[in-house]
Amino acid sequence: MPKKILYSLETQKYTVEKISAHRQVGPKVQYLVHWRGYEEPTWEPDHNQTLKPMIEEYHKSLNDKGFKVHPAY
């Protein structure tokens, strides 16, 4: 599992705990991201480059469990 990712937004930094789901919204994919210190996860766009290692790990875990995922992952 990759190290937890620090996501910086302006002057605040957030730590990603895990990605637990994904969904298709029109032509875009969003990921349900759980943040350290926050109860509610948020849906984040797939083009968020900071989350890319966690997104790849999430898709790898789905593949390992036998789920069919997008070939790019």
C-alpha positions as CSV (number, residue, x, y, z in Angstrom):
1,M,0.0,0.0,0.0
2,P,1.4,3.4,-0.9
3,K,2.2,5.9,1.8
4,K,-0.7,8.2,2.8
5,I,-0.8,11.2,0.5
6,L,-0.8,14.7,1.8
7,Y,-3.1,16.8,-0.3
8,S,-2.4,20.5,-0.2
9,L,-5.2,23.0,-0.8
10,E,-3.9,26.6,-0.4
11,T,-2.3,26.6,3.0
12,Q,-4.1,23.6,4.5
13,K,-2.9,20.0,4.1
14,Y,-5.1,16.9,4.2
15,T,-4.0,13.3,4.5
16,V,-5.8,10.7,2.4
17,E,-6.6,7.6,4.5
18,K,-8.1,5.5,1.6
19,I,-10.2,5.4,-1.5
20,S,-13.3,3.2,-1.0
21,A,-15.4,3.5,-4.1
22,H,-15.7,5.1,-7.5
23,R,-18.5,6.3,-9.7
24,Q,-19.1,7.5,-13.3
25,V,-20.5,11.0,-13.6
26,G,-21.1,11.7,-17.2
27,P,-17.8,11.1,-19.0
28,K,-15.8,11.6,-15.7
29,V,-14.9,9.2,-12.9
30,Q,-14.9,10.3,-9.3
31,Y,-13.4,8.5,-6.3
32,L,-14.7,8.4,-2.7
33,V,-11.8,9.7,-0.6
34,H,-11.6,9.3,3.2
35,W,-9.5,12.0,4.9
36,R,-7.7,11.7,8.2
37,G,-9.4,13.7,10.9
38,Y,-12.7,14.0,9.0
39,E,-15.8,11.7,9.3
40,E,-17.3,12.4,5.9
41,P,-15.5,11.3,2.8
42,T,-15.6,13.4,-0.4
43,W,-16.0,12.6,-4.1
44,E,-12.9,13.7,-5.9
45,P,-12.3,13.9,-9.7
46,D,-10.0,11.4,-11.4
47,H,-7.8,14.1,-12.9
48,N,-6.5,15.0,-9.4
49,Q,-2.8,14.1,-10.0
50,T,-2.0,14.2,-6.3
51,L,-4.3,11.2,-5.7
52,K,-2.9,9.2,-8.7
53,P,-0.9,6.7,-6.6
54,M,-3.8,6.0,-4.3
55,I,-6.2,5.6,-7.3
56,E,-3.8,3.1,-8.9
57,E,-3.6,1.2,-5.6
58,Y,-7.4,1.2,-5.4
59,H,-7.7,-0.3,-8.9
60,K,-5.0,-2.8,-8.2
61,S,-6.9,-4.0,-5.1
62,L,-10.1,-4.4,-7.2
63,N,-8.2,-6.4,-9.8
64,D,-6.7,-8.6,-7.0
65,K,-10.2,-9.3,-5.8
66,G,-11.3,-10.3,-9.2
67,F,-13.3,-7.2,-10.2
68,K,-13.0,-6.0,-13.8
69,V,-11.6,-2.4,-13.9
70,H,-10.6,0.0,-16.6
71,P,-7.5,-1.3,-18.5
72,A,-5.6,1.9,-17.9
73,Y,-5.2,0.8,-14.3
